[in-house]
């Protein structure tokens, strides 16, 4: 999630109005710590569930599939056969 500078300023202004200038640093620290804990929790869940390994395996399967599709492409051979047929046809 990416937010721009203008959006960030609007969020700060709303937080300033709702929380007030006195408690704003406390709220900011709390939100920072909560975001850090959430990131750590997500990372641990990915590690424990094997999500990263599954994603790398999926990428490998995709690469293998794309390679097989490239090898199965016969359009070049068909073009050569058509040219050969056209050459034979012209010679007659």
Legacy VTK file of the C-alpha trace (Angstrom):
# vtk DataFile Version 3.0
C-alpha trace
ASCII
DATASET POLYDATA
POINTS 92 float
0.000 0.000 0.000
1.597 3.228 -1.134
0.267 6.635 -0.220
1.382 9.943 -1.605
2.536 13.000 0.268
-0.829 14.757 -0.082
-2.724 11.753 1.266
-0.286 11.476 4.165
-0.818 15.152 5.048
-4.614 14.676 5.038
-4.275 11.703 7.394
-2.033 13.718 9.720
-4.466 16.624 9.708
-7.410 14.362 10.543
-5.386 12.645 13.298
-4.406 16.063 14.676
-8.063 17.145 14.828
-9.370 13.874 16.293
-6.577 13.039 18.764
-5.253 16.471 19.519
-1.686 17.733 19.599
-0.996 16.451 23.109
-1.691 12.753 22.428
-0.632 12.643 18.763
2.943 11.411 19.467
1.595 8.603 21.687
-0.860 7.504 19.001
1.861 7.648 16.346
4.179 5.465 18.446
1.373 2.991 19.099
0.521 2.766 15.396
4.190 2.338 14.474
4.646 -0.484 16.956
1.400 -2.134 15.838
2.494 -1.994 12.184
5.869 -3.511 13.087
4.203 -6.354 15.006
1.800 -6.971 12.139
4.661 -7.195 9.622
6.522 -9.611 11.898
3.382 -11.747 12.306
2.811 -11.898 8.549
6.450 -12.860 7.944
6.204 -15.642 10.559
2.972 -16.942 9.049
4.574 -17.056 5.601
7.569 -18.956 6.972
5.481 -21.438 8.963
2.979 -22.096 6.205
5.649 -22.533 3.545
4.157 -19.744 1.441
7.546 -18.594 0.136
8.446 -22.130 -0.918
5.077 -22.555 -2.610
5.515 -19.271 -4.484
8.973 -20.282 -5.717
7.665 -23.660 -6.864
4.820 -21.964 -8.718
7.310 -19.677 -10.471
9.412 -22.685 -11.467
6.362 -24.511 -12.857
5.413 -21.404 -14.810
8.904 -21.195 -16.309
8.826 -24.885 -17.225
5.415 -24.461 -18.857
6.547 -21.431 -20.865
9.612 -23.371 -22.027
7.453 -26.300 -23.110
5.167 -23.952 -25.043
8.176 -22.446 -26.839
9.461 -25.899 -27.748
6.040 -26.994 -28.991
5.751 -23.987 -31.317
5.723 -25.301 -34.889
4.899 -22.048 -36.646
8.465 -21.682 -37.957
8.400 -25.166 -39.457
5.014 -24.502 -41.023
6.322 -21.320 -42.632
9.293 -23.222 -44.089
6.987 -25.916 -45.430
4.744 -23.272 -47.012
7.759 -21.614 -48.651
8.927 -24.951 -49.984
5.448 -25.678 -51.338
5.265 -22.217 -52.927
8.696 -22.731 -54.554
7.637 -26.108 -55.979
4.403 -24.570 -57.224
6.291 -21.763 -59.011
8.674 -24.196 -60.708
5.817 -26.057 -62.357
LINES 1 93
92 0 1 2 3 4 5 6 7 8 9 10 11 12 13 14 15 16 17 18 19 20 21 22 23 24 25 26 27 28 29 30 31 32 33 34 35 36 37 38 39 40 41 42 43 44 45 46 47 48 49 50 51 52 53 54 55 56 57 58 59 60 61 62 63 64 65 66 67 68 69 70 71 72 73 74 75 76 77 78 79 80 81 82 83 84 85 86 87 88 89 90 91
